[in-house]
Amino acid sequence: MKKCIIYVAMMITSIFAYTQPKIKPQTPVPPFSYNTDSVEYDNADKTVHLAATLSYPKTKGPFTAVVMITGSGLQDRDETILGHKPFAVIADYLTKQGIAVLRVDDRMKGLSKGDVVAATSADFANDVMTSINYLLTRKEIAKNKIGVMGHSEGGFIAPMIYTKFPKLAFIISLAGTGVSGAEILLKQQTEPLKEIVSEQVFNANFNLSKQTLGLIHDNYSLPDSVILERAKTIYKNWKENTEDSIQIKLQAKNISPEIYASVQVKTEIKPWYKYFIAAEPSDFWSKVKCPVLALNGEKDIQVYPDQNITAITTALMKAGNKNVTTKIFSGLNHLFQHCTKCTIQEYSELEETFAPEVLVYIADWLKEKKLM
């Protein structure tokens, strides 16, 4: 059975989970010139157990600390993707610069445990708070200089942390979202078609995706059964008003409203997806008053830079936050790799894990803001 639209998933790790690529050149290997502690801790009610690595300099502290927040999909503490370990690379670099870094296994990855079936980004934000509370117990950490660095979905979670912990010293967003998941997924589901189909076909696919995602975005509180019934109606009307030739191009000709609802829409109303589609990052960004560094790659086709950097900046202006730095790096993809084809499939083909100039930029920003 084929889907009736081309779908570009944000959760790339689940797509490629079966592969075991070779270790990439930038991956740090011991012995390290800094301390690394394997640590474990629980949330307040013991329903979530988290395992992590805390790296910190061998010099005398206390040190500025950053909690790393992974992107979508279940990820280990290194955010391992296709042989790349970007969080290990970032932690290695920053720790050598004098910063403590806590990187954490997501629930049910590595040694961490906790419900993932019903979990949403809001639950993962609570996990980050559990990690911050752990850091507050460590004598090596400067309690007034704890920040967060989030990649992709982690960049959406980052401003949530500020609303829970206003003492947050800084936020670094790596390809974080500034618009709703409905808008993110609309681009992911439609942009790949732009160069390979006619304008009519593109518009038909765009309209169907927009209506369906809008349905979920605008009706988050409704029972799933109601959303599915409304999705069937949307699809039925779309088919009645879409030429057969276009439906064939979109592999939709033999797809019934029932199949559309049960295959495409049912996936998008699972707890994580439903929350992601409906939530507005601006609701959180517009409350952030700490220093913010928001970075994107120009060639990112998962979190489009212009769309999201603009939205983040606009929301921070509403907060009256003037301590904001943004940068779009030329030639870099969603993982901040220098890319050639700049497709998702190319991630594994590239030897580079994380562009060195981005690492330097992050460290220089922290120094400039006197955060280290």
C-alpha positions in Angstrom: 0.0 0.0 0.0 1.4 3.4 -1.0 0.9 6.7 0.8 -0.9 9.3 -1.3 1.7 12.0 -0.5 5.5 12.1 -0.4 6.4 12.3 3.3 9.8 13.6 4.5 10.2 12.5 8.1 11.7 14.7 10.7 12.7 11.7 12.8 15.6 10.6 10.6 17.2 8.4 13.3 14.3 6.0 13.1 14.5 5.8 9.3 18.1 4.7 9.4 18.3 2.8 12.7 19.1 -0.5 11.1 22.5 0.8 9.7 25.8 0.4 11.5 28.1 2.8 9.7 31.8 3.2 10.5 33.1 5.6 13.1 33.5 9.1 11.7 36.9 11.0 11.9 35.7 13.7 14.3 34.4 11.3 16.9 36.4 11.8 20.1 38.3 8.8 21.5 39.9 8.4 24.9 42.1 9.1 26.6 40.5 12.6 27.2 42.2 15.6 28.6 39.2 16.3 30.9 37.1 14.5 33.4 34.1 12.3 32.2 31.7 11.0 34.8 29.0 8.4 33.9 26.0 9.5 36.0 22.5 8.3 36.6 19.6 10.1 38.4 15.8 10.0 38.7 13.0 12.6 38.4 11.1 13.5 41.5 8.5 10.8 41.4 10.9 8.1 40.1 9.0 7.5 36.9 11.9 8.5 34.7 15.5 7.3 35.2 18.1 9.1 33.2 21.7 8.2 32.4 24.3 10.7 31.1 27.9 11.7 30.7 29.1 14.8 32.5 32.4 16.1 31.0 34.2 18.9 32.8 37.8 20.4 32.8 40.5 19.1 35.2 41.1 22.7 36.3 39.5 24.2 39.3 35.7 25.1 39.0 33.0 25.9 39.3 32.3 25.8 35.6 29.6 27.1 33.2 27.5 24.1 32.2 25.3 23.2 29.3 22.7 20.5 29.1 22.4 19.0 25.6 18.9 18.3 24.2 18.5 15.8 21.4 16.4 16.1 18.3 13.2 14.1 17.5 13.1 10.4 17.8 14.7 8.4 20.5 18.4 9.3 20.7 21.4 8.3 22.8 23.5 10.8 24.7 25.7 11.4 21.7 22.8 12.0 19.4 24.2 9.1 17.3 23.0 9.4 13.7 24.3 7.2 10.9 27.7 6.7 12.6 28.0 10.4 13.5 28.0 11.5 17.2 27.5 15.2 17.0 26.9 15.7 20.7 30.1 13.9 21.6 32.0 16.2 19.1 30.4 19.3 20.6 31.0 18.2 24.2 34.6 17.4 23.5 35.2 20.8 22.0 33.4 22.8 24.6 34.9 20.9 27.5 38.4 21.7 26.2 37.3 25.3 26.1 36.5 25.2 29.9 32.8 24.3 29.9 31.0 21.4 31.6 28.7 19.5 29.3 25.9 17.1 30.3 24.6 14.9 27.5 21.8 12.5 28.3 20.3 9.3 26.9 16.7 9.8 25.9 14.1 7.6 27.6 14.5 4.0 26.6 17.9 4.7 25.0 21.1 3.6 26.6 20.5 3.3 30.3 17.6 5.7 30.5 14.1 4.5 31.2 10.6 6.0 31.1 7.4 6.0 29.1 7.8 6.9 25.5 4.5 5.8 24.0 2.5 8.7 25.5 5.5 11.1 25.9 5.5 14.5 24.1 8.0 17.3 23.9 6.5 18.7 27.1 7.5 15.5 28.9 11.0 15.6 27.4 11.3 19.2 28.7 10.6 17.8 32.2 13.4 15.4 31.7 15.7 18.3 30.9 14.6 20.0 34.1 15.6 16.7 35.9 19.0 17.0 34.4 19.3 20.7 35.5 18.3 19.7 39.0 21.0 17.1 39.0 23.6 19.7 37.9 22.6 21.9 40.8 23.8 19.2 43.2 27.3 19.1 41.7 30.0 21.3 43.3 31.9 21.5 40.0 29.0 23.5 38.4 28.4 27.3 38.7 24.8 27.4 39.7 24.1 30.7 38.0 25.7 29.6 34.7 23.7 26.7 33.6 22.4 26.8 30.0 20.8 24.5 27.4 21.8 23.6 23.8 19.1 21.9 21.8 19.2 20.5 18.3 16.1 20.4 16.1 13.2 19.4 18.4 15.7 20.1 21.2 15.7 23.7 20.0 12.0 23.8 20.4 12.2 22.3 23.9 14.9 24.8 24.9 12.6 27.9 25.4 10.2 25.6 27.4 13.0 25.2 29.9 13.2 28.9 30.5 9.5 29.1 31.4 10.2 26.4 34.0 13.6 27.7 35.1 13.9 31.5 34.6 17.5 31.4 36.1 18.6 29.7 32.9 21.8 31.5 31.9 21.6 31.0 28.1 20.0 29.1 25.2 21.8 27.8 22.1 19.4 26.6 19.4 20.9 24.4 16.7 18.3 24.2 13.9 15.5 24.8 16.4 12.0 25.5 15.4 10.2 28.8 15.6 7.0 27.9 13.9 4.4 25.2 14.7 5.0 21.5 13.7 2.1 22.0 11.3 4.2 24.5 9.4 7.4 22.4 9.7 5.7 19.3 8.4 3.9 21.2 5.6 7.3 22.2 4.1 8.8 18.8 4.7 5.9 17.1 3.0 5.6 19.4 0.0 9.0 21.1 -0.8 10.6 17.9 -2.2 8.0 17.8 -4.9 8.6 21.4 -6.1 11.3 20.5 -8.6 9.9 17.2 -9.9 6.2 17.8 -10.6 4.1 20.4 -12.3 2.7 23.4 -10.5 -0.8 21.8 -10.5 0.4 18.6 -8.9 2.4 20.6 -6.3 -0.5 22.8 -5.4 -2.8 19.8 -5.0 -0.4 18.0 -2.7 0.1 21.3 -0.8 -3.6 21.9 -0.3 -4.2 18.4 1.0 -1.3 18.5 3.5 -2.2 22.0 4.6 -5.8 21.1 5.3 -4.9 17.9 7.2 -2.2 19.4 9.3 -4.4 22.5 10.0 -7.1 20.1 11.2 -4.8 18.6 13.8 -3.2 21.9 14.7 -6.6 23.6 15.3 -8.3 20.7 17.1 -5.7 19.3 19.5 -8.2 18.9 22.3 -10.7 16.9 20.2 -10.8 13.1 20.5 -8.7 11.3 17.9 -11.8 9.6 16.5 -13.3 12.9 15.6 -10.2 14.2 14.0 -10.0 11.0 11.9 -13.6 11.4 10.7 -13.0 15.0 9.7 -9.8 13.9 7.9 -11.8 11.5 5.9 -14.2 14.3 4.9 -11.2 16.5 3.9 -9.7 13.8 1.8 -13.1 12.9 0.2 -13.7 16.5 -0.8 -10.1 16.8 -2.1 -10.5 13.8 -4.3 -13.8 15.0 -5.7 -12.1 18.3 -6.7 -8.8 16.9 -7.9 -8.3 15.6 -11.5 -7.6 11.9 -11.9 -4.3 12.7 -13.7 -3.1 14.6 -10.6 -4.3 11.9 -8.2 -2.3 9.4 -10.2 0.8 11.5 -10.0 0.4 11.6 -6.2 -0.3 7.9 -6.0 -3.7 8.8 -4.6 -6.1 7.4 -7.2 -6.7 4.1 -5.4 -6.5 5.5 -1.9 -9.8 5.7 -0.1 -10.6 8.2 2.7 -10.5 5.3 5.2 -7.0 4.3 4.1 -5.8 8.0 4.1 -7.1 8.4 7.7 -5.7 5.1 9.0 -2.3 5.3 7.3 -1.3 9.0 7.1 -3.5 10.8 9.6 -3.4 8.1 12.3 0.4 8.5 12.5 0.1 12.2 12.9 -2.2 12.0 15.9 0.0 9.8 18.0 0.9 11.8 21.2 4.3 13.1 20.2 3.3 14.1 16.6 0.0 15.6 17.7 1.7 17.8 20.3 4.4 18.8 17.9 1.9 19.7 15.2 -0.3 21.8 17.5 2.3 23.5 19.7 3.4 27.0 18.9 7.1 27.6 19.8 6.5 31.3 19.8 4.4 30.8 23.0 7.7 29.9 24.7 10.2 32.0 22.8 8.2 35.1 23.5 8.9 34.7 27.3 12.6 34.1 27.0 14.8 36.9 28.4 18.2 35.2 28.8 20.9 35.4 26.1 20.0 33.4 23.0 22.2 32.1 20.2 20.1 30.6 17.3 22.0 28.9 14.5 20.9 27.2 11.3 22.4 25.7 8.2 21.5 27.3 4.9 20.9 24.0 3.2 18.7 22.6 6.0 15.6 20.8 4.4 14.1 19.7 7.7 13.9 22.9 9.6 14.0 25.6 7.0 16.3 28.4 8.2 14.6 31.6 7.0 11.2 30.5 8.2 12.4 29.5 11.7 15.1 32.0 12.5 12.7 34.8 11.5 10.0 33.4 13.8 12.4 32.9 16.7 13.7 36.5 16.4 10.2 37.9 16.2 9.0 36.0 19.3 12.1 37.1 21.3 11.4 40.7 20.3 8.0 40.3 21.9 9.8 39.3 25.1 11.8 42.5 24.9 15.0 40.4 24.6 17.7 42.3 22.9 20.4 39.8 23.8 19.9 37.7 20.7 22.4 36.5 18.1 21.4 34.6 15.0 23.4 33.2 12.1 22.7 31.0 9.1 25.8 29.1 8.0 26.4 28.9 4.3 26.5 25.4 2.8 25.5 23.5 5.9 22.7 21.0 6.3 20.4 20.1 9.2 23.2 18.3 11.1 25.6 21.3 10.4 27.7 19.3 8.0 29.2 20.8 4.8 27.0 19.1 2.2 27.1 18.6 -1.6 23.7 17.1 -2.5 22.3 18.3 0.8 19.8 15.5 1.1 18.9 13.5 4.2 20.4 10.4 2.5 23.7 12.2 2.2 24.1 12.5 6.0 25.7 9.1 6.2 27.9 9.6 3.2 29.7 12.6 4.6 32.8 12.2 6.7 32.3 15.4 8.6 30.1 15.2 11.7 29.9 18.9 12.7 31.3 21.9 11.0 34.4 23.3 13.0 33.5 26.9 12.3 30.2 26.4 14.1 32.0 25.1 17.2 34.3 28.1 17.2 31.3 30.4 16.7 29.5 28.9 19.7 32.6 29.2 22.0 33.3 32.7 20.9 29.7 33.7 21.6 29.9 32.2 25.1 33.2 34.1 25.7 31.8 37.4 24.4 28.7 37.1 26.6 31.0 36.3 29.6 29.2 33.0 30.1 32.4 31.0 30.5 
